[in-house]
Amino acid sequence: RCFHFCKLPGRVMGIRLLRFTSVVIIVLLLVAGALTALLPTIKDDKLPNSRREPKTQTQSALDSFTLIMQTYNRTDLLLKLLNHYQAIPHLHKVIVVWNNIGEKTPEEMWNSLGPHPVPVVFKVQTVNRMRNRLQNFPDLETKAILMMDDDTLVSAHDLAFAFSVWQQFPEHIVGFVPRKHISTPSGVYSYGSFELQNPGFGNGDQYSMVLIGAAFFHSGYLEDFQQQPEAVYALIDETQNCDDIAMNFLVAKHTGKPSGVFVKPVDIRNLEKDTNSGYSGMWHRAEHLLQRSYCVNKLVNIYDGMPLKYSNIMISQFGFPNYANHKNKM
Amino acid sequence: RCFHFCKLPGRVMGIRLLRFTSVVIIVLLLVAGALTALLPTIKDDKLPNSRREPKTQTQSALDSFTLIMQTYNRTDLLLKLLNHYQAIPHLHKVIVVWNNIGEKTPEEMWNSLGPHPVPVVFKVQTVNRMRNRLQNFPDLETKAILMMDDDTLVSAHDLAFAFSVWQQFPEHIVGFVPRKHISTPSGVYSYGSFELQNPGFGNGDQYSMVLIGAAFFHSGYLEDFQQQPEAVYALIDETQNCDDIAMNFLVAKHTGKPSGVFVKPVDIRNLEKDTNSGYSGMWHRAEHLLQRSYCVNKLVNIYDGMPLKYSNIMISQFGFPNYANHKNKM
């Protein structure tokens, strides 16, 4: 019954050593316990799953973007575009805003055709509203959003470049479709295309908005959009239009600078004509442009001023697609 | 002898009134004097002439630029270019750095052909050094500098636009001539032109320098240049080259970002061939490009690291010269 301690001189010494060793062990355990109590506690203010892969989460949040695509009555185009956009570099996730009220989403079919490069979430809406795409979706994990109309195809090259530009201008709407407003002597504003009047700033032309239907912008602006006056939502709902003009007002007001940065796309296509649905998009309505002028003036009332600012900066990619596109005859 | 006061009842009262009025006047004067003493004193930390027109001075400092043009052995080109540049919008003053040692400047002729839109100052140099143009000239009153080689013509449209771009990127060298460096597996750098190797960042090409011979930059960088290690001056003097590479190192180190922003010029011309002097510029020397690679590596030693960063941002002017240069077939 006595272990090797009994080999030591004297059984009494053996027992003393045993007690001593036990005490030492217990003391060590207590000290260890005390030390762990001194370790910094893990803060509990992130999502639970971020504890498992904190570094990847943070990296993804800054180095990737979420595509938000709202769709109505053009599911064939949507699916074609999803096959394209799902493979864009730096894409983190796709959020499809499903405005086909009462209709099943293609989620089943989507899953049956997996695996897919990134997760795609179908957000079923209860009312067919233009501003549904401007909700602050809890699925959003990235700082950057790429918002695309469901009939617009932009090449991966253009998107990769524009995303890198957005990273250098994160407080701006960085996108492919510039527009402008005009002030007139009467004080009434007009929403202009570029065949119309020059704002009068010298050479060339200016733009004061970048449309969000083909653009990158910061997810924080979706949060900000939830704080807009009711009149803004009423305006967008009344016209089923102008959510993009409202976003430009919001961003311009926030930054005090031109809301957008225009990146000239190399390959952008409108696939409207390719749809089988027969549905051809809101911008074909007769009143579309007049509505947008109307919206500009209403927003100036709501904002108590005109926050939009002009810019004439046009950004292209150095050496692409034409390797010598920066050359000059000197 | 007695004025209308005598009409008042009693000569005695008239005298009292006179005294009273005098006392009141004197008291008022004293009060006025005391009030002026309470006025805020004009601070004496600006040039004397700024007291006369303080607002214009500050406005000019931010809204205009100083052209610095160094010249050697091409006075015919210099004068041709001065006639062009003297009328550029937002130009405040011209500083001609006269590297023709021992030769009279054309100042007399210049004055005899006045008046001129802006002041032109001829800074006579004692030694023909490439880095003479990088002195911190006391004549500088603006935040922005436009530095031009004495054989380069850039259109007023390009300059007006590039100046507006500089105002949005004041810590960068905003100019018309991009260049790049290449890292090689051996760790030795090379100064590249764009027909050479792609730095390997995906699509297209990159630049890591914007040459100062046709660029806007902040006058503060001339101050900073005076604080460079002696080895930098020795390198520039040894090669009579690379002052522009050194400036790009300085700016990149200072900002931690790409040193330059490239604005694609519409109309830039080299007038070298037009000179009667027969002098054709340093860059025709056989060793010119090899020297620049040498400079890159020396500067990396001096700076103990490579601060240059790549960019692929190319900026053009929206709607100019082609009114529809931003259009896309959608």
Interface residues (C-beta under 8 A of the other chain):
Chain A: H157 A160 F161 S164 V165 Q168 F176 P178 F194 N198 G202 N203 G204 D205 Q206 Y207 F262 K264 P265 I268 R269 N270 S311 N312 I313 M314 I315 S316 Q317 F318 G319 F320 P321 Y323 A324 N325 H326 K327 N328 M330
Chain B: H157 A160 F161 S164 V165 Q168 F176 P178 F194 N198 G202 N203 G204 D205 Q206 Y207 F262 K264 P265 I268 R269 N270 S311 N312 I313 M314 I315 S316 Q317 F318 G319 F320 P321 Y323 A324 N325 H326 K327 N328 M330
